[in-house]
């Protein structure tokens, strides 16, 4: 992080009139131009011809998918008079990769290095001093020079705000400790309960705006006061925490308050199949003060908040809660409270605790989005807070019911990891008022990213998965191509795997939901998508050919010149096999014959040895280049072929054996050996041997389904430990560095929720075989006892293993056939329990 150096201005105190001179929040529309010219820092430069970009937000998400290198931002703000108060700083959010920042042509700060050797600072919060001589009375120009080295670029994350010293000090105090995970999260909001006991030190919202990632709302601090003694939440010497999404529980004690304990239970609302409740941007905190002493006591709870919003907070009372609000944010306790308003608001509640008794309190934080998916029912902040107040107990119960349906393996470490990874898929699901929904890998709906994210939605919010599939089909081009991303649309003409994942997503929906109506409705879109892929076959061998480097997920310049990759080639076989099966369901005999013939010819080419033009080198599948080369890199991505069952049985074991050479103590590298320096990424970074949590989850999923369960468990444990625990951040990061084990790039990535699929469908072994037949085949160690609920479209199966025997209780709406063990079948009636063969 850039060191914070603040220069004092003329006076030592700040009055309220001075506060009005700072421009406050500066997010929104900025002038923008690609290129580089020092004159663009000058305040008198005419930027009237520049385009407008929303800040924060990446260039790529706002219509500039190919832009790398230099660009400038400019923003004008007005000061009616020059400040005469205390020290001030500019908080400029996060910028990918490096920046130089100017006010009226005066350079006030820089992060990273734009000159060789370049150095990225994309993960650093920019905090720059505002020198007194940089400002003018009247119009002022803030200009930011940015250099992006590749991938996403620009001022991509807020907050962006001018702050006074006291505000900046409190903000820095909250931010000095790194993030330690968000155990309270839903589609609208995620709140950190820190591993040091701090409550809401960091809160992010998912704005209902296209092209926008999570946006920081602010952070807070809870403290307890009694008889002149005061402790903030992170200062208690004894604390017990359980941070397991969707709830976080804390018990705090300290010798400063003998005989007094604080018990806290917090959550963001989530409910099975209920997108409305699961999108409410509300953090609910139940607080109980427990007094074990023989005397009545009086204690004070105080919550202090730091927000980037420029509006001053005011007192507010809504539906039994008293607190403060500013714009679209409300913070308050239930019952009577004292309030301090301004840019550092506080809400204070006095609680009387009877002798050897307890007293409750509730703390509520809500943020209303005027375009949120709930606004037709809750049009205002007051309506949102009122709903949260009236439905407090019911929503908490719905969240607890949801929690009961999470997968449980009997291994508390694995069960903890799966919850942290589920947070990524939930917190990065965005709903819009018009009914659109996306799951964010970055800032939009991408079929590849969303396929792995949305196993969650398939199970817990199926209507959202259906809507994403339908809206993807609605955006299909006339030639059959599914756009690279939608909402917003970003198009790359040479995509192959985007269409493949769309088709596989439709097939997955049908296989799990047995929904013939939707399959029939989308069948024309599926066939057009396949025709597009057939059109990518340039040499007539029935396999789509890569054009530019944008063919699949390895979308970096170093992959330019490939003809085939194991990833999109094996997915092509999966597409053809499943499409042929779907054609049979729909009685489309011509399509069934076509796809099966195409499968045979494609498989013959892909499975052929490299010396005969195929991808098989005797140990695994490799990349093949347009110049005829077949490289020696072992790519983890080929695990999709094992998962979808398109690799011959006698080769699956050899593929897994080859992938073991890629394995480190942190997980499996996406490729190995490393590529040379000319590839563009150092060894262990990104597509040069980076360890991707999502791909490790897919790999583990594949190994479970193919009988290599020990491998699957080992990989899940390794990636969970290295990604979540090793650095203590408990964040589902985009990549773990293959050489150092460090978490790098995006600190939350939606498709990391593939971990859920690896556990629920891989380790616990649930699979839909037909309309009336379900397979249960737990692949956990034989001595592992567990009890879990499996949520199916028809209801719930309760699966339990005790002393090596697996029993299944049906709470389904109808009778089914249960396949288990080595293929045995047992009839299971609704409401009945059966004991199946010991596994």
PEHUTA-V850823 format. One line per field, one symbol per residue. ss: DSSP state (@ for helix, = for strand, . for the rest). phi: phi as a letter, one per 20 degrees, with the letter a starting at -180 (. if undefined). burial: 1 if it has 9 or more other C-alpha atoms within 8 Angstrom, else 0. A space follows every 10 residues. Layout:
BEGIN
ss->???
phi->???
burial->???
END
This chain:
BEGIN
ss->.......... .....@@@@. ....=..=== ====...@@@ @......... =====....@ @@......== =========. .......=== ======.=== ===..===== =.=.....=. ....=====. .@@@...=== ========.. ...======= ====@@@@@@ @@@@@..... ...==...== ===.....== ======.... ...======= ======..== ==@@@..=== ====..==== ===.@@@..= ========.. ....@@@@.. .========= =.....==== =======... ...=====.. ======..== ====...=== .....===== ===...==== =======... .......... @@@@@@@@@@ .@@@@@@@@@ @@@@...... .@@@@@@@@@ @@@@@@@.== =.....==== ....==@@@@ @@@.@@@@@@ .@@@@@@@@@ @@@@...... ....==...= ......@@@@ @@@@@@@@@@ @@@..@@@@@ @@@@@@@@@@ @@@@@..... ........@@ @.....@@@. .===.@@@@@ @@@@@@@@@@ @@@@@...@@ @@@@@@@@@@ @@@@@@..=@ @@...=.... =..==....= ...==@@@@@ @@@.....@@ @@@@@@@@@@ ..==..==.. ==....@@@. .......... =.@@@@@@@@ @@@@@...@@ @@@@@@@@@@ @@@@@..... ....==.... ..==.....@ @@@@@@@@@@ @@@..===== ..====.... .....===== ==..====== ==..====== ==...===== ...=====.. ..====...
phi->.fgeddefef decddfffgf fffmfcfpec fbbfobbgff effefedfef fdcederfff fcncfdfcne bcdcbecddf bffceefbcd edmdcddcbc ccclnefdrb cmceegffce cfeefeccfd fgeeecfnec cecceccdeq mfbofdbeec aecegfffff ffffefffgc ocfdbbfdbb cedffenfdl fbccddfecf mdegcfeqbc becccblndb cegeeffcbc ccdcgedccc ccbbffcfmc cddcccadfc bfmdffffdf ecddcedced deeecfcccd ecddccceff fffcfbccln dcacbbmddc cadfnfbecd dpecfcccce cedfglbbbe bcdccccedf dffdffdcfc ffffffffff dgffffffff fggfeffcdn dfffffffff ffggfffddd ddfeofbcde ecbaedgfff gffeggfgee cgfffgffff ffffefffen feggccleec dcfdgdffff ffffffffgf feelefffgf fegfffffff fffffeeedm emdgdfeefe fbfeecgfeg ofdccgffff ffffffffff fffffeleff fgffffffgf ffffffefff fdnedednca ecfcdfenfc fdfedfgfgf fffemdeggf dgffffffff feedfdqeff baffefgffo cfgndlednf degfffffgf gffgfdneff fgffffffff ffeeegdmel dfffbdffdd mffcmfebcg fffggfffef eefemebeea gdccdcbgde gfeeebbbdd edgeqcdddc cclndddcde dfebfceddb leofccfceg neccddgge
burial->0100011110 1001000100 1111101001 1110010001 1110000000 0011111111 1100100111 1111101110 0101111111 1111111111 1111100110 1111000011 1101111111 1001111011 1111111100 0111111111 1111101101 1001100011 1111111111 1111001111 1111111100 1111111111 1111110000 1110010010 1011111111 1111001001 1111111111 1101101111 1111111111 1110011111 1111111111 0111111100 1111110111 1111001010 1011111111 1111111110 1111111110 1111100111 1011111110 0000110110 1110111111 0001111111 1111111111 1110011111 1011111111 1111111111 1101111111 1110110001 1111111101 0001111111 1111111011 1101000011 0100110111 1111011000 0111111011 1101110010 1111111111 1111111111 1111000100 1110110110 1110111111 0011111011 1111100001 0011111111 1111011000 1101110110 0110011111 1111100010 1011111111 1111111111 1111110110 1110111111 1111101011 1111111100 1011101111 1111111111 1111111110 0011111111 0001111111 1000111111 1001111111 1100111111 1000000111 011001001
END
